[in-house]
Amino acid sequence: MRIPGFRWWIAILLFGASALSFFDRQVLSVLAPAILKDLEITNREYSYAVSAFTLAYSVMFTVGGRIIDRIGTRLGLGLTVAFWTLASLLHAVAQNAAQLTGYRLMLGIGEGGCFPGAAKGILEWFPAHERALAMGIATTGGSAFGAVLAPPLIVLASQLVGWRGAFIATGLIGVAWVLLWFLFFRSPESSTHVRHEERAMILAERGKPGTASEVAWPWAALLGSREVWGLVATRFLLDPVFYFYMFWIPQYLSEERGASLEDIGRVAWIPFLTLGISSMLGGALSDALVRRGFTINRARKGIMAAAALLTPVSILALVTPNLTAAVALLGVLMFAHGFWMTNYMTMIGDLFPSSTVGTVVGLSGTAGGLGGFLSTLLIGQTISIVGYGPMFLICGLLYPVGFAILALSIPRLQRLEKPLLAG
């Protein structure tokens, strides 16, 4: 059956994958107070479990991205989601810190290929003037809404079926997604659901330089690219901010603000809702600027610069006594992150062909994961000594530094010429 605007249904399916990835990883962080008490796990042991996920996730970002570039989006992303779904289900039988750490390691291995696969899928299905919005929906928007839905739904599930049942419920959702993925996803050339005129519009760019018909860039060319190193350095610097918000905000609300599990379920989703909204809004604004005649360079970088200047506002959360107001101020950073990350991911598609996007997204994600891994090991120790304040201060100030790195390493955003190196 031919479906009008089928490319947007593909974006929604990819939205579901990224939403599921963040939903699954949030189950542990939302229920951490209950799980740590039940299994008699210390904060230090919890940081090891979180770090195991982050380390595996960071390594598999590059490995998974390269594999997906080699075997294709359909098979690669389908296997990725299937593996992490199994890992999520196994959390339900954890009996101690070692087992929990092992299952988090598996979850990280599986989830590493999610965003390279989602970004590659968007580049295959969307032309440049629609790409930022589609990327915002499928990557940052999906992950944000997964994080938004996680706190209230996970708390509700734990109240109904216990924390182990919450992991089973999320695993079953993953099984359903995998079935839908293999049923509906094909390349635009072979899909039986896309209309002929839509297929022609999507494939119109395929003959241009830098499109999906090209072979993947060799490793030597990638590692010798100033643009790649700028993207990698920025992710290494800024991903720890997101990991801190993802894994430690519920603990902060519980330990420093005296929030109950019900309080956490009531307010912890607010920053991620702002992230989801801004991810799609940032993509829509970027595409609108391109359609109005702005260069891709000005459109993407202008929005990222504005986002970077907004993030220091989040530091005010430290001085407000009201719980909801503090969470709302933390949401300012997530709002800015949505604008930032959507355009960051789109920049990769603007610079590199589809045949290489998965690898570049993977390299940058690995750098971000390693930054998150190292910072997570330090955060537990830092919080024990000096509290949460310095962490929020650093988080609020890092984005302007990240923008400066990008501006210097990518002075002009445009499609890079195909490298002459063989390999």
URWOCOR-V718103 format. One record per pair of residues at least 12 apart in sequence whose ideal C-beta (glycine too) atoms are under 10 Angstrom apart, sorted by the first residue. I is the first residue (numbers start at 1). J is the second residue. If there is no record, write none. Layout:
# URWOCOR-V718103
{{I	J} {I	J}}
This chain:
# URWOCOR-V718103
{{1	192} {1	193} {2	191} {2	192} {2	193} {2	194} {2	195} {2	196} {2	198} {2	199} {3	184} {3	191} {3	192} {3	193} {3	194} {3	195} {3	198} {4	194} {4	195} {4	197} {4	198} {5	194} {5	195} {5	198} {6	125} {6	184} {6	188} {6	191} {6	192} {6	193} {6	194} {6	195} {6	198} {6	199} {6	202} {7	122} {7	124} {7	125} {7	126} {7	127} {7	130} {7	134} {7	188} {7	191} {7	194} {7	198} {7	199} {7	201} {7	202} {8	125} {8	126} {8	130} {8	133} {8	134} {8	137} {8	198} {9	125} {9	184} {9	185} {9	193} {9	194} {10	73} {10	121} {10	122} {10	124} {10	125} {10	126} {10	134} {10	138} {10	184} {10	185} {10	186} {10	188} {10	191} {10	193} {10	194} {11	118} {11	121} {11	122} {11	125} {11	126} {11	130} {11	133} {11	134} {11	135} {11	136} {11	137} {11	138} {11	139} {11	141} {11	142} {12	137} {12	138} {12	142} {13	77} {13	118} {13	121} {13	138} {13	142} {13	177} {13	180} {13	181} {13	183} {13	184} {13	185} {14	73} {14	77} {14	114} {14	115} {14	117} {14	118} {14	119} {14	120} {14	121} {14	122} {14	125} {14	134} {14	135} {14	137} {14	138} {14	139} {14	141} {14	142} {14	181} {14	185} {15	118} {15	134} {15	136} {15	137} {15	138} {15	139} {15	141} {15	142} {15	143} {15	145} {15	146} {15	276} {15	280} {16	81} {16	118} {16	138} {16	142} {16	145} {16	146} {16	173} {16	174} {16	176} {16	177} {16	180} {16	181} {17	77} {17	78} {17	80} {17	81} {17	84} {17	111} {17	113} {17	114} {17	115} {17	117} {17	118} {17	121} {17	138} {17	139} {17	142} {17	143} {17	146} {17	174} {17	177} {17	178} {17	181} {18	111} {18	114} {18	115} {18	117} {18	118} {18	119} {18	137} {18	138} {18	139} {18	140} {18	141} {18	142} {18	143} {18	144} {18	145} {18	146} {19	138} {19	141} {19	142} {19	143} {19	144} {19	145} {19	146} {19	147} {19	148} {19	149} {19	150} {19	173} {19	177} {19	276} {20	81} {20	84} {20	85} {20	88} {20	111} {20	114} {20	142} {20	143} {20	146} {20	170} {20	173} {20	174} {20	176} {20	177} {20	178} {21	57} {21	80} {21	81} {21	84} {21	88} {21	107} {21	110} {21	111} {21	112} {21	113} {21	114} {21	115} {21	118} {21	142} {21	143} {21	146} {21	147} {21	174} {22	111} {22	114} {22	142} {22	143} {22	144} {22	145} {22	146} {22	147} {22	148} {22	149} {22	150} {22	246} {22	272} {22	275} {23	88} {23	142} {23	143} {23	145} {23	146} {23	147} {23	148} {23	149} {23	150} {23	153} {23	154} {23	170} {23	173} {23	174} {24	81} {24	84} {24	85} {24	87} {24	88} {24	89} {24	91} {24	107} {24	110} {24	111} {24	146} {24	150} {24	167} {24	170} {24	171} {24	173} {24	174} {25	50} {25	53} {25	54} {25	57} {25	84} {25	88} {25	104} {25	107} {25	108} {25	111} {25	143} {25	146} {25	147} {25	150} {25	170} {25	246} {25	247} {26	146} {26	147} {26	148} {26	149} {26	150} {26	151} {26	153} {26	154} {26	170} {26	246} {26	247} {26	250} {26	268} {26	269} {26	272} {27	88} {27	91} {27	92} {27	107} {27	150} {27	153} {27	154} {27	157} {27	158} {27	163} {27	166} {27	167} {27	169} {27	170} {27	171} {28	46} {28	49} {28	50} {28	53} {28	88} {28	91} {28	94} {28	100} {28	103} {28	104} {28	107} {28	154} {28	163} {28	166} {28	167} {28	247} {28	250} {29	46} {29	50} {29	147} {29	150} {29	151} {29	154} {29	246} {29	247} {29	248} {29	249} {29	250} {29	251} {29	264} {29	268} {30	147} {30	150} {30	151} {30	152} {30	153} {30	154} {30	155} {30	157} {30	158} {30	163} {30	166} {30	249} {30	250} {30	261} {30	264} {30	265} {30	268} {30	269} {31	91} {31	150} {31	151} {31	154} {31	155} {31	157} {31	158} {31	162} {31	163} {31	164} {31	166} {31	167} {31	250} {31	261} {31	264} {32	46} {32	49} {32	50} {32	163} {32	247} {32	248} {32	250} {32	251} {32	254} {32	261} {32	264} {33	250} {33	251} {33	253} {33	254} {33	255} {33	259} {33	260} {33	261} {33	264} {34	155} {34	158} {34	162} {34	163} {34	166} {34	261} {35	49} {35	91} {35	94} {35	100} {35	158} {35	163} {35	164} {35	166} {35	167} {36	49} {36	97} {36	100} {36	251} {38	94} {38	162} {38	163} {38	164} {39	94} {39	95} {39	96} {39	97} {39	99} {39	100} {39	163} {40	96} {40	97} {41	94} {41	96} {41	97} {41	98} {41	100} {41	101} {42	97} {42	380} {43	251} {43	255} {43	380} {43	381} {43	383} {43	384} {44	97} {44	377} {44	380} {44	381} {44	384} {45	96} {45	97} {45	98} {45	100} {45	101} {45	380} {46	97} {46	100} {46	101} {46	247} {46	251} {46	380} {47	247} {47	248} {47	376} {47	377} {47	378} {47	379} {47	380} {47	381} {47	383} {47	384} {48	97} {48	98} {48	100} {48	101} {48	104} {48	376} {48	377} {48	380} {49	94} {49	97} {49	98} {49	99} {49	100} {49	101} {49	102} {49	103} {49	104} {49	105} {49	247} {49	376} {50	101} {50	104} {50	108} {50	243} {50	246} {50	247} {50	248} {50	372} {50	373} {50	376} {50	377} {50	379} {50	380} {51	101} {51	104} {51	105} {51	108} {51	243} {51	247} {51	372} {51	373} {51	374} {51	375} {51	376} {51	377} {51	379} {51	380} {52	100} {52	101} {52	102} {52	103} {52	104} {52	105} {52	106} {52	107} {52	108} {52	373} {52	376} {53	87} {53	101} {53	103} {53	104} {53	105} {53	106} {53	107} {53	108} {53	109} {53	111} {53	243} {53	247} {53	369} {53	372} {53	373} {53	376} {54	104} {54	105} {54	108} {54	239} {54	240} {54	243} {54	246} {54	247} {54	368} {54	369} {54	370} {54	371} {54	372} {54	373} {54	374} {54	375} {54	376} {54	377} {55	104} {55	105} {55	108} {55	109} {55	369} {55	370} {55	372} {55	373} {55	374} {55	376} {55	377} {56	87} {56	104} {56	105} {56	106} {56	107} {56	108} {56	109} {56	110} {56	111} {56	112} {56	369} {56	373} {57	84} {57	104} {57	105} {57	107} {57	108} {57	109} {57	110} {57	111} {57	112} {57	113} {57	114} {57	243} {57	365} {57	366} {57	368} {57	369} {57	370} {57	372} {57	373} {58	108} {58	112} {58	235} {58	236} {58	239} {58	362} {58	365} {58	366} {58	367} {58	368} {58	369} {58	370} {58	371} {58	372} {58	373} {58	374} {59	108} {59	109} {59	112} {59	362} {59	365} {59	366} {59	369} {59	370} {59	373} {60	80} {60	83} {60	84} {60	108} {60	109} {60	110} {60	111} {60	112} {60	113} {60	114} {60	116} {60	362} {60	365} {60	366} {60	369} {61	108} {61	111} {61	112} {61	113} {61	114} {61	115} {61	116} {61	235} {61	358} {61	359} {61	361} {61	362} {61	363} {61	364} {61	365} {61	366} {61	367} {61	368} {61	369} {61	370} {62	112} {62	113} {62	116} {62	358} {62	359} {62	360} {62	361} {62	362} {62	363} {62	364} {62	365} {62	366} {62	367} {62	369} {63	109} {63	112} {63	113} {63	116} {63	359} {63	362} {63	366} {64	76} {64	77} {64	79} {64	80} {64	83} {64	109} {64	110} {64	111} {64	112} {64	113} {64	114} {64	115} {64	116} {64	117} {64	358} {64	359} {64	361} {64	362} {64	365} {64	366} {65	112} {65	113} {65	115} {65	116} {65	117} {65	119} {65	120} {65	356} {65	357} {65	358} {65	359} {65	360} {65	361} {65	362} {65	363} {65	364} {65	365} {65	366} {66	113} {66	116} {66	216} {66	219} {66	356} {66	358} {66	359} {66	362} {66	363} {67	79} {67	80} {67	112} {67	113} {67	116} {67	117} {67	358} {67	359} {67	362} {68	80} {68	113} {68	114} {68	116} {68	117} {68	118} {68	119} {68	120} {68	121} {68	357} {68	358} {68	359} {68	361} {68	362} {69	116} {69	117} {69	120} {69	215} {69	216} {69	217} {69	354} {69	355} {69	356} {69	357} {69	358} {69	359} {69	360} {69	361} {69	362} {70	216} {70	355} {70	358} {70	359} {72	117} {72	120} {72	124} {72	186} {72	187} {72	358} {73	116} {73	117} {73	118} {73	119} {73	120} {73	121} {73	122} {73	123} {73	124} {73	125} {73	181} {73	185} {73	186} {73	187} {73	354} {73	358} {74	117} {74	121} {74	181} {74	182} {74	184} {74	185} {74	186} {74	187} {74	190} {75	117} {75	182} {75	185} {76	113} {76	116} {76	117} {76	120} {76	121} {76	358} {77	113} {77	114} {77	115} {77	116} {77	117} {77	118} {77	120} {77	121} {77	178} {77	181} {77	185} {77	358} {78	117} {78	177} {78	178} {78	179} {78	181} {78	182} {78	185} {79	110} {79	113} {79	117} {79	178} {80	109} {80	110} {80	111} {80	112} {80	113} {80	114} {80	115} {80	116} {80	117} {80	118} {80	178} {81	110} {81	111} {81	113} {81	114} {81	117} {81	174} {81	175} {81	177} {81	178} {81	181} {82	110} {82	174} {82	175} {82	177} {82	178} {82	179} {82	181} {82	182} {83	106} {83	107} {83	109} {83	110} {83	111} {83	112} {83	113} {83	174} {83	178} {84	106} {84	107} {84	108} {84	109} {84	110} {84	111} {84	112} {84	113} {84	114} {84	171} {84	174} {85	107} {85	110} {85	170} {85	171} {85	172} {85	173} {85	174} {85	175} {85	176} {85	177} {85	178} {86	103} {86	106} {86	107} {86	110} {86	171} {86	174} {86	175} {87	102} {87	103} {87	104} {87	105} {87	106} {87	107} {87	108} {87	109} {87	110} {87	111} {87	167} {87	171} {87	174} {88	103} {88	106} {88	107} {88	110} {88	111} {88	166} {88	167} {88	168} {88	169} {88	170} {88	171} {88	172} {88	173} {88	174} {89	103} {89	167} {89	168} {89	169} {89	170} {89	171} {89	172} {89	174} {89	175} {90	102} {90	103} {90	106} {90	107} {90	167} {90	171} {91	103} {91	104} {91	106} {91	107} {91	163} {91	164} {91	166} {91	167} {91	168} {91	170} {91	171} {92	161} {92	162} {92	163} {92	164} {92	165} {92	166} {92	167} {92	168} {92	169} {92	170} {92	171} {93	164} {93	167} {93	168} {94	163} {94	164} {94	167} {103	167} {108	369} {108	373} {110	174} {112	362} {112	365} {112	366} {112	369} {113	358} {113	361} {113	362} {113	365} {114	139} {114	142} {114	143} {114	365} {115	138} {115	139} {115	140} {115	142} {115	143} {115	345} {115	358} {115	361} {115	362} {115	364} {115	365} {115	368} {116	348} {116	357} {116	358} {116	359} {116	360} {116	361} {116	362} {116	363} {116	364} {116	365} {117	138} {117	358} {117	361} {117	362} {118	135} {118	137} {118	138} {118	139} {118	140} {118	142} {118	143} {118	345} {118	358} {118	361} {119	131} {119	135} {119	138} {119	139} {119	345} {119	346} {119	348} {119	349} {119	354} {119	357} {119	358} {119	360} {119	361} {119	362} {119	365} {120	212} {120	349} {120	354} {120	355} {120	356} {120	357} {120	358} {120	359} {120	361} {120	362} {121	134} {121	138} {121	139} {121	185} {121	187} {121	354} {121	357} {121	358} {122	134} {122	135} {122	136} {122	137} {122	138} {122	139} {122	345} {122	346} {122	349} {122	354} {122	357} {123	135} {123	205} {123	211} {123	212} {123	345} {123	346} {123	348} {123	349} {123	350} {123	352} {123	353} {123	354} {123	355} {123	356} {123	357} {123	358} {123	361} {124	187} {124	188} {124	189} {124	202} {124	206} {124	211} {124	212} {124	354} {124	355} {124	357} {125	138} {125	185} {125	187} {125	188} {125	191} {125	194} {125	198} {125	202} {125	354} {126	138} {126	188} {126	201} {126	202} {126	205} {126	287} {126	346} {126	349} {127	201} {127	202} {127	203} {127	204} {127	205} {128	205} {128	208} {128	211} {128	287} {128	290} {128	296} {128	346} {128	349} {128	350} {128	415} {129	287} {129	288} {129	290} {129	291} {129	296} {130	201} {130	202} {130	283} {130	284} {130	287} {130	290} {130	291} {131	283} {131	286} {131	287} {131	290} {131	296} {131	345} {131	346} {131	349} {131	350} {132	280} {132	282} {132	283} {132	284} {132	285} {132	286} {132	287} {132	288} {132	289} {132	290} {132	296} {132	299} {132	300} {132	303} {132	342} {132	343} {132	345} {132	346} {132	347} {132	349} {132	350} {133	279} {133	280} {133	281} {133	282} {133	283} {133	284} {133	285} {133	286} {133	287} {133	288} {133	342} {133	346} {134	280} {134	283} {134	287} {134	342} {134	346} {134	349} {135	279} {135	280} {135	282} {135	283} {135	286} {135	287} {135	341} {135	342} {135	343} {135	344} {135	345} {135	346} {135	347} {135	348} {135	349} {136	276} {136	278} {136	279} {136	280} {136	281} {136	282} {136	283} {136	284} {136	285} {136	286} {136	287} {136	338} {136	339} {136	341} {136	342} {136	343} {136	345} {136	346} {137	276} {137	279} {137	280} {137	283} {137	284} {137	342} {138	279} {138	283} {138	342} {138	345} {139	279} {139	283} {139	341} {139	342} {139	344} {139	345} {139	346} {139	361} {140	275} {140	276} {140	278} {140	279} {140	280} {140	282} {140	283} {140	337} {140	338} {140	339} {140	340} {140	341} {140	342} {140	343} {140	344} {140	345} {141	275} {141	276} {141	277} {141	278} {141	279} {141	280} {141	281} {141	282} {141	283} {141	338} {141	341} {141	342} {142	276} {142	279} {142	280} {143	242} {143	246} {143	272} {143	275} {143	276} {143	279} {143	338} {143	341} {144	269} {144	271} {144	272} {144	273} {144	274} {144	275} {144	276} {144	277} {144	278} {144	279} {144	280} {144	334} {144	335} {144	337} {144	338} {144	341} {145	269} {145	272} {145	273} {145	275} {145	276} {145	277} {145	279} {145	280} {146	170} {146	272} {146	276} {147	242} {147	245} {147	246} {147	268} {147	269} {147	271} {147	272} {147	273} {147	275} {147	276} {147	334} {148	268} {148	269} {148	270} {148	271} {148	272} {148	273} {148	274} {148	275} {148	276} {148	277} {149	269} {149	272} {149	273} {149	276} {150	166} {150	170} {150	246} {150	265} {150	268} {150	269} {150	272} {151	249} {151	250} {151	261} {151	264} {151	265} {151	266} {151	267} {151	268} {151	269} {151	270} {151	272} {152	262} {152	264} {152	265} {152	266} {152	267} {152	268} {152	269} {153	166} {153	169} {153	170} {153	265} {153	269} {154	166} {154	167} {154	169} {154	170} {154	264} {154	265} {154	268} {155	261} {155	262} {155	263} {155	264} {155	265} {155	266} {155	268} {156	169} {156	265} {157	169} {157	170} {158	261} {158	265} {159	261} {159	262} {159	265} {187	202} {187	203} {187	212} {188	200} {188	201} {188	202} {188	203} {188	206} {188	212} {189	202} {189	203} {189	206} {189	212} {205	354} {206	354} {208	353} {208	415} {209	353} {209	415} {209	416} {209	417} {209	418} {210	349} {210	350} {210	351} {210	352} {210	353} {210	354} {210	355} {210	356} {210	414} {210	415} {210	416} {210	417} {210	418} {211	353} {211	354} {211	355} {211	415} {212	353} {212	354} {212	355} {212	356} {212	357} {213	353} {213	354} {213	355} {214	352} {214	353} {214	354} {214	355} {214	356} {214	418} {215	353} {215	355} {215	356} {215	418} {215	423} {216	352} {216	353} {216	354} {216	355} {216	356} {216	357} {216	358} {216	359} {216	360} {216	423} {217	352} {217	353} {217	355} {217	356} {217	359} {217	360} {217	416} {217	418} {217	419} {217	421} {217	423} {218	356} {218	419} {218	421} {218	422} {218	423} {219	359} {219	363} {219	421} {219	423} {220	419} {220	421} {220	422} {220	423} {221	356} {221	416} {221	418} {221	419} {221	420} {221	421} {221	422} {221	423} {222	352} {222	356} {222	359} {222	360} {222	363} {222	419} {222	421} {223	363} {224	419} {224	421} {225	351} {225	352} {225	360} {225	409} {225	416} {225	419} {226	408} {226	409} {226	410} {226	411} {227	347} {227	348} {227	351} {227	352} {227	360} {227	406} {227	409} {227	410} {227	411} {227	412} {227	413} {227	416} {228	348} {228	351} {228	352} {228	356} {228	359} {228	360} {228	363} {228	364} {228	367} {228	409} {228	410} {228	416} {229	363} {229	367} {229	405} {229	409} {230	347} {230	364} {230	402} {230	405} {230	406} {230	407} {230	408} {230	409} {230	410} {230	411} {231	344} {231	345} {231	347} {231	348} {231	351} {231	352} {231	360} {231	361} {231	363} {231	364} {231	367} {231	368} {231	405} {231	406} {231	409} {231	410} {232	360} {232	363} {232	364} {232	365} {232	366} {232	367} {232	368} {232	370} {232	371} {232	405} {232	409} {233	364} {233	367} {233	371} {233	402} {233	405} {233	406} {233	408} {233	409} {234	304} {234	340} {234	344} {234	364} {234	367} {234	368} {234	398} {234	399} {234	401} {234	402} {234	403} {234	404} {234	405} {234	406} {234	409} {234	410} {235	341} {235	344} {235	361} {235	363} {235	364} {235	365} {235	366} {235	367} {235	368} {235	369} {235	370} {235	371} {235	372} {235	402} {236	364} {236	366} {236	367} {236	368} {236	369} {236	370} {236	371} {236	372} {236	374} {236	375} {236	402} {236	405} {237	367} {237	368} {237	371} {237	398} {237	399} {237	401} {237	402} {237	405} {238	308} {238	311} {238	337} {238	340} {238	341} {238	344} {238	368} {238	371} {238	372} {238	395} {238	398} {238	399} {238	401} {238	402} {238	403} {238	405} {239	341} {239	364} {239	365} {239	367} {239	368} {239	369} {239	370} {239	371} {239	372} {239	373} {239	375} {240	368} {240	369} {240	370} {240	371} {240	372} {240	373} {240	374} {240	375} {240	376} {240	378} {240	379} {240	391} {240	394} {240	395} {240	398} {241	311} {241	314} {241	333} {241	334} {241	337} {241	368} {241	371} {241	372} {241	375} {241	391} {241	392} {241	394} {241	395} {241	396} {241	397} {241	398} {241	399} {241	402} {242	275} {242	333} {242	334} {242	337} {242	341} {242	368} {242	371} {242	372} {242	395} {243	368} {243	369} {243	371} {243	372} {243	373} {243	375} {243	376} {243	379} {244	372} {244	375} {244	376} {244	379} {244	383} {244	388} {244	391} {244	392} {244	394} {244	395} {245	271} {245	272} {245	275} {245	314} {245	330} {245	331} {245	333} {245	334} {245	337} {245	391} {245	392} {245	395} {246	271} {246	272} {246	372} {247	372} {247	376} {247	379} {248	376} {248	379} {248	380} {248	383} {248	388} {248	391} {249	264} {249	267} {249	268} {249	271} {249	272} {249	327} {249	330} {249	334} {249	388} {250	263} {250	264} {250	265} {250	268} {251	264} {251	380} {251	383} {251	388} {252	264} {252	268} {252	317} {252	326} {252	327} {252	330} {252	383} {252	387} {252	388} {252	391} {252	392} {253	267} {253	268} {253	323} {253	326} {253	327} {253	330} {255	383} {255	387} {255	388} {256	318} {256	326} {256	383} {256	387} {256	388} {256	389} {257	321} {257	322} {257	323} {257	326} {257	327} {257	388} {258	323} {259	323} {259	327} {263	323} {263	324} {263	327} {264	327} {266	323} {266	324} {266	327} {267	323} {267	324} {267	326} {267	327} {267	328} {267	330} {267	331} {268	327} {268	330} {269	327} {269	331} {270	324} {270	327} {270	328} {270	330} {270	331} {270	334} {271	314} {271	317} {271	327} {271	328} {271	329} {271	330} {271	331} {271	332} {271	333} {271	334} {271	335} {271	337} {272	331} {272	334} {272	337} {272	338} {273	331} {273	334} {273	335} {274	328} {274	330} {274	331} {274	332} {274	333} {274	334} {274	335} {274	336} {274	337} {274	338} {275	331} {275	333} {275	334} {275	335} {275	336} {275	337} {275	338} {275	339} {275	341} {275	342} {276	334} {276	335} {276	338} {277	334} {277	335} {277	338} {278	303} {278	307} {278	310} {278	331} {278	334} {278	335} {278	336} {278	337} {278	338} {278	339} {278	340} {278	341} {278	342} {279	334} {279	335} {279	337} {279	338} {279	339} {279	340} {279	341} {279	342} {279	343} {279	345} {280	338} {280	342} {281	303} {281	335} {281	338} {281	339} {281	342} {282	300} {282	303} {282	304} {282	306} {282	307} {282	335} {282	336} {282	337} {282	338} {282	339} {282	340} {282	341} {282	342} {282	343} {282	344} {282	346} {283	303} {283	338} {283	339} {283	341} {283	342} {283	343} {283	345} {283	346} {284	342} {285	299} {285	302} {285	303} {285	306} {285	339} {285	342} {285	343} {286	298} {286	299} {286	300} {286	301} {286	302} {286	303} {286	304} {286	339} {286	342} {286	343} {286	346} {286	347} {287	299} {287	346} {289	302} {289	303} {290	350} {295	412} {295	413} {295	414} {296	343} {296	346} {296	347} {296	350} {296	351} {296	412} {296	413} {296	414} {296	415} {297	347} {297	350} {297	410} {297	411} {297	412} {297	413} {297	414} {298	413} {299	343} {299	346} {299	350} {299	413} {300	342} {300	343} {300	344} {300	346} {300	347} {300	350} {300	406} {300	410} {300	413} {301	343} {301	347} {301	403} {301	406} {301	407} {301	410} {301	411} {301	412} {301	413} {302	343} {303	339} {303	340} {303	342} {303	343} {303	346} {304	336} {304	339} {304	340} {304	341} {304	342} {304	343} {304	344} {304	347} {304	399} {304	402} {304	403} {304	406} {304	407} {305	339} {305	340} {305	399} {305	400} {305	403} {305	404} {305	406} {305	407} {306	336} {306	339} {306	340} {306	403} {307	333} {307	335} {307	336} {307	337} {307	338} {307	339} {307	340} {307	341} {307	342} {307	343} {307	344} {307	399} {307	400} {307	402} {307	403} {308	336} {308	339} {308	340} {308	398} {308	399} {308	400} {308	401} {308	402} {308	403} {308	404} {308	406} {309	336} {309	399} {309	400} {309	403} {310	332} {310	333} {310	335} {310	336} {310	337} {310	339} {310	340} {310	396} {310	399} {310	400} {311	332} {311	333} {311	334} {311	335} {311	336} {311	337} {311	340} {311	395} {311	396} {311	397} {311	398} {311	399} {311	400} {311	402} {311	403} {312	332} {312	333} {312	336} {312	393} {312	395} {312	396} {312	397} {312	398} {312	399} {312	400} {313	329} {313	332} {313	333} {313	335} {313	336} {313	396} {314	326} {314	328} {314	329} {314	330} {314	331} {314	332} {314	333} {314	334} {314	335} {314	336} {314	337} {314	392} {314	393} {314	395} {314	396} {314	397} {314	399} {315	329} {315	330} {315	332} {315	333} {315	389} {315	392} {315	393} {315	394} {315	395} {315	396} {315	397} {316	329} {316	330} {316	332} {316	392} {316	396} {317	329} {317	330} {317	331} {317	332} {317	333} {317	388} {317	392} {317	396} {318	330} {318	387} {318	388} {318	389} {318	390} {318	391} {318	392} {318	393} {318	396} {319	389} {326	392} {329	392} {329	396} {330	392} {330	395} {330	396} {332	396} {333	392} {333	395} {333	396} {333	398} {333	399} {336	396} {336	399} {337	395} {337	399} {340	399} {340	402} {340	403} {340	406} {343	413} {344	361} {344	364} {344	402} {344	406} {345	357} {345	361} {345	364} {346	413} {347	360} {347	406} {347	410} {347	413} {348	360} {348	361} {348	363} {348	364} {349	361} {349	415} {350	410} {350	413} {350	414} {350	415} {350	416} {351	410} {351	413} {351	414} {351	415} {351	416} {352	415} {352	416} {353	415} {353	416} {353	418} {356	416} {356	418} {356	419} {375	391} {375	394} {378	391} {379	391} {382	394}}
